[in-house]
Amino acid sequence: MAIQRDTGHRLGQAHALLILGHALHPQGADAALPHWRQALALYTEIGTPQADHADALVRACATTGADHR
């Protein structure tokens, strides 16, 4: 993730954040949600269709509550 950020590769950074959120999700939505929100922001800024997937993840967490596992 640091390499993606340091090189300015925002799409790679968004992908890394999305994957990190998936890796942390078994610990609870609280762990995953901040990473998915950051990924959504980057995908939206870039204008890539992956924003839809990130948005769905963020909405699902909001719907189920942040403490849902």
N, C-alpha and C positions, 0 to 999 in steps of 0.2 A: 504494500500500500504506500509506503514512504517513497519508493522509487517512482510509482505512478504520479504521486503528488509532486515530487521534486522535479520530475521531467515535464510536468504540465500536461500529462496525458489524462485528461478529465474523464474520458470514456473508460479507460482502464481503472481509474480510481473508483468510478461508480460501480463497475463490475466487481471490484474487490470489496467494496462496502456491502453490496448485495450478498455476495458469498459469505462474508463475515457475519452478516445478519442471520443467514441460514444456519451457519455453524453454531451461533449462539442461541438460536431459537429454542432448542431443547431445554435450556436453562430458564426459559420464560420469555414472554414477549417484551418485558422490560429491557432485557439484554439486547434483543434484536432491533427493536423499534428505532432507536436513534440512528443506527447504521442504515436502515431502510429509508428513513427520512432524508438522510444526507444523500443517499443514492438517488432518491426521487428528485431532489433538488438539482443534482448534477445532470441527470437524464433530461429533466425538463429544460434546463438552461441550454443543453446541447441540442435538444429537439429530436431525440431519438425515441423510437417506439418502445424501448424497454421501460420508459416512464410509466406505461400502462401497468406493467407487471409490478413495479415498485409501488405504484399507487394502490394497487389491489392488496398488497401485503400490508401497507400502512393502514388502509381502511379496515382490513380484517382485524388487525390489532386493536383499532379504536372501537370496533363493534363488539369484540369479545372482552374488552377491558385489558389493560396493560399487564395485569397480573395473571392472565390466563396462560396455562401451559398446554 
